Amino acid sequence: MKTLVHAFITSHVDVDYCNAVFAGSPKSTTDTLQRVLNAAARLVTNTDKYDRDLSRLLHDQLHWLNVPERIEYKLAAMIRRCLEDKAPTYNRATTAFRSLPSAADTYVQSTSIN
């Protein structure tokens, strides 16, 4: 059951499917996705809707991140792959990396393809 829920809910309905779309999205959108993820967690762990410590179950037992954390993690992983030239061509073609003159940090600028 856990494998089925994980395969369908967390990879297709949730943010793993289109991370860039959800980056910077309003809290109302991420809250809706979080409710779907919470429902999936309750299904897998056989807990009631009003049981306490659902967030702890997500992290400790299922090893799932909350929706905003998932978005941030997936984008960071994509940027790392772009920096290492391991990302798909369409990601590398739309992302420019520039060094800041006053720091050793790099910032990312996304460009659109018309």
C-alpha positions as protocol buffer text, in pm:
chain_id: "A"
residue {
  index: 1
  type: MET
  ca { x: 0 y: 0 z: 0 }
}
residue {
  index: 2
  type: LYS
  ca { x: 278 y: 241 z: 94 }
}
residue {
  index: 3
  type: THR
  ca { x: 451 y: 183 z: -239 }
}
residue {
  index: 4
  type: LEU
  ca { x: 133 y: 248 z: -437 }
}
residue {
  index: 5
  type: VAL
  ca { x: 54 y: 569 z: -251 }
}
residue {
  index: 6
  type: HIS
  ca { x: 410 y: 688 z: -285 }
}
residue {
  index: 7
  type: ALA
  ca { x: 420 y: 611 z: -656 }
}
residue {
  index: 8
  type: PHE
  ca { x: 96 y: 786 z: -744 }
}
residue {
  index: 9
  type: ILE
  ca { x: 48 y: 1063 z: -490 }
}
residue {
  index: 10
  type: THR
  ca { x: 395 y: 1191 z: -419 }
}
residue {
  index: 11
  type: SER
  ca { x: 535 y: 1169 z: -770 }
}
residue {
  index: 12
  type: HIS
  ca { x: 241 y: 1264 z: -993 }
}
residue {
  index: 13
  type: VAL
  ca { x: -7 y: 1466 z: -791 }
}
residue {
  index: 14
  type: ASP
  ca { x: 251 y: 1641 z: -579 }
}
residue {
  index: 15
  type: VAL
  ca { x: 538 y: 1870 z: -667 }
}
residue {
  index: 16
  type: ASP
  ca { x: 783 y: 1612 z: -798 }
}
residue {
  index: 17
  type: TYR
  ca { x: 605 y: 1630 z: -1131 }
}
residue {
  index: 18
  type: CYS
  ca { x: 660 y: 2001 z: -1205 }
}
residue {
  index: 19
  type: ASN
  ca { x: 877 y: 2171 z: -946 }
}
residue {
  index: 20
  type: ALA
  ca { x: 942 y: 2493 z: -1138 }
}
residue {
  index: 21
  type: VAL
  ca { x: 571 y: 2566 z: -1165 }
}
residue {
  index: 22
  type: PHE
  ca { x: 527 y: 2552 z: -788 }
}
residue {
  index: 23
  type: ALA
  ca { x: 835 y: 2759 z: -700 }
}
residue {
  index: 24
  type: GLY
  ca { x: 714 y: 3093 z: -573 }
}
residue {
  index: 25
  type: SER
  ca { x: 352 y: 2982 z: -579 }
}
residue {
  index: 26
  type: PRO
  ca { x: 111 y: 3124 z: -322 }
}
residue {
  index: 27
  type: LYS
  ca { x: 73 y: 2955 z: 15 }
}
residue {
  index: 28
  type: SER
  ca { x: -284 y: 2859 z: -74 }
}
residue {
  index: 29
  type: THR
  ca { x: -150 y: 2637 z: -354 }
}
residue {
  index: 30
  type: THR
  ca { x: 112 y: 2468 z: -141 }
}
residue {
  index: 31
  type: ASP
  ca { x: -143 y: 2425 z: 140 }
}
residue {
  index: 32
  type: THR
  ca { x: -372 y: 2237 z: -98 }
}
residue {
  index: 33
  type: LEU
  ca { x: -88 y: 2009 z: -204 }
}
residue {
  index: 34
  type: GLN
  ca { x: 8 y: 1960 z: 161 }
}
residue {
  index: 35
  type: ARG
  ca { x: -347 y: 1843 z: 238 }
}
residue {
  index: 36
  type: VAL
  ca { x: -316 y: 1581 z: -40 }
}
residue {
  index: 37
  type: LEU
  ca { x: 18 y: 1468 z: 99 }
}
residue {
  index: 38
  type: ASN
  ca { x: -126 y: 1454 z: 453 }
}
residue {
  index: 39
  type: ALA
  ca { x: -420 y: 1244 z: 332 }
}
residue {
  index: 40
  type: ALA
  ca { x: -178 y: 1004 z: 164 }
}
residue {
  index: 41
  type: ALA
  ca { x: 26 y: 982 z: 485 }
}
residue {
  index: 42
  type: ARG
  ca { x: -288 y: 909 z: 688 }
}
residue {
  index: 43
  type: LEU
  ca { x: -383 y: 636 z: 441 }
}
residue {
  index: 44
  type: VAL
  ca { x: -42 y: 472 z: 458 }
}
residue {
  index: 45
  type: THR
  ca { x: -5 y: 495 z: 836 }
}
residue {
  index: 46
  type: ASN
  ca { x: -370 y: 418 z: 909 }
}
residue {
  index: 47
  type: THR
  ca { x: -417 y: 726 z: 1128 }
}
residue {
  index: 48
  type: ASP
  ca { x: -728 y: 935 z: 1176 }
}
residue {
  index: 49
  type: LYS
  ca { x: -770 y: 1285 z: 1036 }
}
residue {
  index: 50
  type: TYR
  ca { x: -739 y: 1454 z: 1373 }
}
residue {
  index: 51
  type: ASP
  ca { x: -454 y: 1247 z: 1517 }
}
residue {
  index: 52
  type: ARG
  ca { x: -166 y: 1452 z: 1645 }
}
residue {
  index: 53
  type: ASP
  ca { x: 193 y: 1451 z: 1519 }
}
residue {
  index: 54
  type: LEU
  ca { x: 117 y: 1392 z: 1151 }
}
residue {
  index: 55
  type: SER
  ca { x: 417 y: 1608 z: 1062 }
}
residue {
  index: 56
  type: ARG
  ca { x: 639 y: 1383 z: 1273 }
}
residue {
  index: 57
  type: LEU
  ca { x: 499 y: 1078 z: 1092 }
}
residue {
  index: 58
  type: LEU
  ca { x: 574 y: 1239 z: 757 }
}
residue {
  index: 59
  type: HIS
  ca { x: 935 y: 1302 z: 851 }
}
residue {
  index: 60
  type: ASP
  ca { x: 1029 y: 1016 z: 1081 }
}
residue {
  index: 61
  type: GLN
  ca { x: 830 y: 718 z: 960 }
}
residue {
  index: 62
  type: LEU
  ca { x: 767 y: 791 z: 592 }
}
residue {
  index: 63
  type: HIS
  ca { x: 1075 y: 1008 z: 529 }
}
residue {
  index: 64
  type: TRP
  ca { x: 867 y: 1260 z: 331 }
}
residue {
  index: 65
  type: LEU
  ca { x: 926 y: 1635 z: 329 }
}
residue {
  index: 66
  type: ASN
  ca { x: 652 y: 1895 z: 359 }
}
residue {
  index: 67
  type: VAL
  ca { x: 547 y: 2050 z: 28 }
}
residue {
  index: 68
  type: PRO
  ca { x: 747 y: 2378 z: 53 }
}
residue {
  index: 69
  type: GLU
  ca { x: 1054 y: 2179 z: 159 }
}
residue {
  index: 70
  type: ARG
  ca { x: 1004 y: 1936 z: -133 }
}
residue {
  index: 71
  type: ILE
  ca { x: 987 y: 2223 z: -379 }
}
residue {
  index: 72
  type: GLU
  ca { x: 1304 y: 2380 z: -241 }
}
residue {
  index: 73
  type: TYR
  ca { x: 1490 y: 2047 z: -235 }
}
residue {
  index: 74
  type: LYS
  ca { x: 1393 y: 1951 z: -590 }
}
residue {
  index: 75
  type: LEU
  ca { x: 1491 y: 2292 z: -728 }
}
residue {
  index: 76
  type: ALA
  ca { x: 1824 y: 2281 z: -546 }
}
residue {
  index: 77
  type: ALA
  ca { x: 1890 y: 1935 z: -690 }
}
residue {
  index: 78
  type: MET
  ca { x: 1802 y: 2056 z: -1040 }
}
residue {
  index: 79
  type: ILE
  ca { x: 2033 y: 2357 z: -1008 }
}
residue {
  index: 80
  type: ARG
  ca { x: 2314 y: 2135 z: -886 }
}
residue {
  index: 81
  type: ARG
  ca { x: 2269 y: 1908 z: -1188 }
}
residue {
  index: 82
  type: CYS
  ca { x: 2280 y: 2216 z: -1414 }
}
residue {
  index: 83
  type: LEU
  ca { x: 2602 y: 2337 z: -1250 }
}
residue {
  index: 84
  type: GLU
  ca { x: 2758 y: 1994 z: -1298 }
}
residue {
  index: 85
  type: ASP
  ca { x: 2636 y: 1971 z: -1661 }
}
residue {
  index: 86
  type: LYS
  ca { x: 2432 y: 1662 z: -1576 }
}
residue {
  index: 87
  type: ALA
  ca { x: 2090 y: 1819 z: -1630 }
}
residue {
  index: 88
  type: PRO
  ca { x: 1878 y: 1771 z: -1942 }
}
residue {
  index: 89
  type: THR
  ca { x: 1951 y: 2012 z: -2225 }
}
residue {
  index: 90
  type: TYR
  ca { x: 1621 y: 2196 z: -2184 }
}
residue {
  index: 91
  type: ASN
  ca { x: 1712 y: 2284 z: -1823 }
}
residue {
  index: 92
  type: ARG
  ca { x: 2062 y: 2399 z: -1907 }
}
residue {
  index: 93
  type: ALA
  ca { x: 1938 y: 2605 z: -2204 }
}
residue {
  index: 94
  type: THR
  ca { x: 1696 y: 2808 z: -1991 }
}
residue {
  index: 95
  type: THR
  ca { x: 1918 y: 2870 z: -1690 }
}
residue {
  index: 96
  type: ALA
  ca { x: 2209 y: 3113 z: -1671 }
}
residue {
  index: 97
  type: PHE
  ca { x: 2456 y: 3110 z: -1383 }
}
residue {
  index: 98
  type: ARG
  ca { x: 2643 y: 3423 z: -1293 }
}
residue {
  index: 99
  type: SER
  ca { x: 2890 y: 3494 z: -1016 }
}
residue {
  index: 100
  type: LEU
  ca { x: 2825 y: 3793 z: -796 }
}
residue {
  index: 101
  type: PRO
  ca { x: 3118 y: 4037 z: -804 }
}
residue {
  index: 102
  type: SER
  ca { x: 3109 y: 4097 z: -429 }
}
residue {
  index: 103
  type: ALA
  ca { x: 3078 y: 3736 z: -316 }
}
residue {
  index: 104
  type: ALA
  ca { x: 3176 y: 3386 z: -410 }
}
residue {
  index: 105
  type: ASP
  ca { x: 2810 y: 3289 z: -432 }
}
residue {
  index: 106
  type: THR
  ca { x: 2636 y: 3217 z: -760 }
}
residue {
  index: 107
  type: TYR
  ca { x: 2285 y: 3319 z: -841 }
}
residue {
  index: 108
  type: VAL
  ca { x: 2052 y: 3166 z: -1095 }
}
residue {
  index: 109
  type: GLN
  ca { x: 1862 y: 3353 z: -1360 }
}
residue {
  index: 110
  type: SER
  ca { x: 1599 y: 3173 z: -1560 }
}
residue {
  index: 111
  type: THR
  ca { x: 1536 y: 3276 z: -1916 }
}
residue {
  index: 112
  type: SER
  ca { x: 1228 y: 3199 z: -2119 }
}
residue {
  index: 113
  type: ILE
  ca { x: 1229 y: 3028 z: -2453 }
}
residue {
  index: 114
  type: ASN
  ca { x: 1007 y: 3195 z: -2711 }
}
